[in-house]
Amino acid sequence: MALEGFDLESFAQALSVPTQEALAALPEIQKRPEAWQLAFDLLASNNSNCRFFGAHTLHAKISRDWDTLDAERQSALRDELIRLAVENSGGALNVLNKLSQALAAYALLMPADAWDGFLNSVVTALQKQAQNTGMSAGAAIVDFLEVFPEELNRTALAAAQQGRLVQDVKAALPLVLQILISVVRGLEGSVRGGDAAFEQLGQSVVWRTRAWKAIQQWLQFGVPSDTLFVPLLDVCLQQLCVLAAHRLRSDGHDDDDEIQAAAAAADDMVSNMKVAAKYSRSVGTLVLEHLGQKWVGQILDHSARDSGHDARAWSAVAISFGETYTDFIVSGMADAGLSEHVGAFLQLMVALTRFPGHHGFDEDVSDQPLSFWYLLQEALVDYEAEAEPGAAAAVAAAARNTYADVLRALVAKSAFPAAATWLAADRDERERFASYRREVGDALLNAYYVLRSDMLGALVDEVHALGALTTADWQHAEALLFALRSIGEAVPSDEAVHLPRLFAADALTQHLLPVLQVRADGDRASQWALTSLKAGVIAVVGAYGDWWRGRGELLAAVVPSVATALHEPALVPTAVSALRRICDSCRDELGVAAASLVQLACDVLGAGAAVPAREQQRIFEAVAEVVLAQPPDTHAAALLPLTSALLAALRVDVARLESSLSASEPAVAALIDHLRLVEALARGLQFGDDVEEHALAGDADATSMLAYAARCYQDSALHEFRIGLLAVLDRALVLLTAMSQPDDTLLECMLATVNSAVRRSPHAFALPFADSVAFVGRTWSVAVARPGADFAPVFSARWADQCPALLQSISQLATVAVPDAESTSDATDRVLGSVLARAIDDVCAGLAREAATLPVAIEQQPIVSEYVFDLCTRVLQTRPALLAHVEHATVARLCTLSVHALAVPNRLALKPTAYFLTALIRLSATTARPSPATPLLASLWSEFGPEWLRATLQGIGGAHPRSLLPNLAELLFAMVRHHLQSVKLWMAELLAQPAFPSPHADDAAKRQFVQHLLATRSFVRAKAIVNEFSVCCRNLQGTAYAA
């Protein structure tokens, strides 16, 4: 054969190597019509590489150029494929595999009515061809059966072909599985009644492995009945036993792939949820009988001695069975015919849970059964609720015995490896073990839900049996503490039997707490062992934080002991969590220890970077909460040591910052950390929202308490702290302006410090109202804009980045702050009104200078727009009288900004604008509660209402994404509800304009929209009307969007 510029003999010679040039040319050559013949020519070669590329070309031509063949050539090609498959059955596997792919592609491309029963026909044809030629077709058949499911999954088929395939697969499944089972049973020797070709093939571990993989592939098509499935599963489990016996007799791992494939096939069968739902009794009984045999335990023991080799494969069936047939297992506990098998299975699962070694280091099996213990515990709960009392009692007794074994296994497995091993481990090993431990903790919780008090008692007994905790047996002791910590959330806080024994005064002072005072001397291994043991004790103390409530005499010993751990960096997170939990639960009891806790916070402050900043904040907040629980007249004295130390630290930070402005990063970081400690203290000293709400509602006790607190705070030693804090903030603000690159985080932190004490109720750190307002004003001048010579604002270089934090502070002042005792409400409103006016004017001016038009500026700075409208919305909702102290021109500028913001298709810009306008429109109505700002708001509606309505309708008509329709609908509904007549008039004028708001909405659609919208009083209905009109305007009728 001669292709243009191509010599077959030379090309075949090149492919026999193969050369890079030949491989590069092959894809182009395969596209030629002559490549059909080329494939057969190459397949006739004696060179295996040539035959492979011939089979490859044939597969490519069938897949790509099938339609170029007429019916006669298609039929002839089938015979050729059968012949080639048999001829290559004993040759190179890659050639045979590619021919099988070609045959599978051929079968899938045949018309639906052209080859009925093709799977059976292929097997028959291969066997017949083998008989005629005296060759074996076993390899060709098995290879085809392995390849066909893969090709089927990769091929897109027409509906008619899919229907034909479903029927063919169902019809061929018994024969297919019979062939594959004959191969996998080849390890046993002669297969009784089997085909000699498959007997011979089954002597090879390679073909047995491929047969197992093929079984797994065919199982995805389902099994029609239990009469086929159960015998198949029986054979698979028997073969696992044969493989186990072979492994026990041999020392090598040459059958690893076969074991993995066999286990995967059996695993798929056992985990089939549909089969479990239909045949749970027959399948469940069969699996229990197999897994109860001795070989299962023997092979797992062998695997454990062999460094866990293939242990996951051997355990896969048991794990999947447990997770899939959990309900069957539970019911089997009360079944006389099954209870023995169930008991053996549960002991197998316990053995897997206790698999020797340390997970993540030298074994990876023991994590597999953990989810089963959760599923079993859940199933036990369901069974107890539905079963007869006698059966429920029998199951509960069996379950308790099992979970007692599980508890022992989990405690043993949660133990750390030797300290030297741990320290020498890499990061991945440690993380795997830590992750496994978290799962063990969950499983321990499941065990507790079954064993309850018995489990807690058993753990406490073991801890007491250890006596004083030492590093002699630290791994077991720490594991027991880990178990106690893991179940802490489930143990009732009023548990009165075992926790009093665990935390009795003598047990604390003799067994648990002394280890916290031991110094970590010796080598790294000894130090780490001691640290782990200390962390376990502290974690247990914290886990039962609620139990300590009402036990002040014990806390007197516990809290100082735990606090000593704050001097050890490795223990800080655990100690902080424990102290925080105790402080949250035992504020009243810790009142007598408030001074000690404050001193503890002072020590933490003095420790500096030794205690991470986040942990310092948690300690400060917890201490403050304890102080807050005491009478208000004690707060100042209790906090004085801490506030003094903190103020001194802040002054040092500012001095360092002042002396090192050219290299200020460390000084800035220290100042930020200490300001965040002030903020943490302030959070802890905030009266609860419930107290504030009760006081606002007129509750006499709450009102009296807050008034008393206000008097205590006003003239106390805390006054000096507030004045000093303000001076620090002012000085830091001055220094901030001198920095070449002002730090945004420091600015935000300073504002957050002020905001944290701005509350509706009295606060120990609250600055005088005038001082707070003045500080925010000074900060605004530094960070955003200062008045220029002609009173025009002079903006800072990064005003847009720093503006949002200041707008949030103004919002906090305007909506939460209460007037000072010497100020009237009106005077306070005037001050806040001036601050609000300045913010609005500067933001509007700042945006105007950012771009040629306001919409572009808003698009570029949506966050600034969002925050200014959020501020004004909160003012309207909580303190609308402030607007009476803002000039009309200023509010008009804001309204102009809102008109442009409504035109910007940006959620950050439009959503807060819509909320602001909705609030304004509600208050501008004549039916709204009168306020000093009502006349102003009413005039704004008259002036800007038509523009707001126009922008809203344009957005609905298609100018904005459909995702913004809910916000526009809410705004439009507010207009209609509160200003019906004016909206009716303006809407008629706007919709009368041609092509407004869209050329797709005709006059009839507009009339219907107006009529329905003005008639409804339901917001839900209004949203539907708006959506319907928007669909019309966007010409989306009849599409999925209109549904």
GIURBEL-V756060 format. One line per field, one symbol per residue. burial: + if it has 9 or more other C-alpha atoms within 8 Angstrom, else -. A space follows every 10 residues. Layout:
BEGIN
burial=???
END
This chain:
BEGIN
burial=------++-- ++-+++-+-- -++------+ ----++-+++ +++-+--+++ ++++++++++ +++-++--+- ---+---+-- +++++++++- ----++++++ ++++++-+-- -+----++++ -++-+++-++ +---++++++ ++++++++++ ++-------- ++-+--+++- -+---++-++ +++++++--- +--+--++++ +++++-++++ +++++++++- -------+++ -+++++++++ +++++-++-- -------+++ ++++++++++ ++---+--++ --++++++++ ++--+++-++ -+++---+-+ +-++++++++ ++++++-+++ ++++---++- ++++++++++ -++++--+++ -+++++++++ +++++++-++ --++------ ++-+++-+++ -++++++-++ ++++++--+- -+------++ +++--++-++ ++++++++++ ++--+++-++ -+++---++- +--+++++++ ++++++++-- ----+--++- ++-+--++++ ++++++---- ----++++++ ++++++++++ ++++++-++- -+-++++++- +++++++--- ++-+++++++ +++++++-++ +--+--++++ ++-++-+--- +---++++++ ++++++++++ -+--++-+++ +++++++-++ +-++-++--+ +--+--++-+ ++++++++++ +++++++--- ++-++---+- -++--+++++ -++---+++- ++++++-+++ +++-++--+- -----+++++ +++++++++- -++++++-+- -++-+++-++ +++++++--- --+-++--++ -+++++++++ +++++++-+- ---+---+++ +++++++-++ ++++++++-- +--++++++- ++++++++++ ++++++--++ +++++++--+ ++++++++++ +++++--+++ ++++++++++ +++++----- --++-+++-+ +--+++-+++ ++++++++++ +--++-++++ ++++++-+++ --++-++--+ +----+++++ +---++--++ -+++-+--+- +++-++++++ ++++-+---- -+-
END
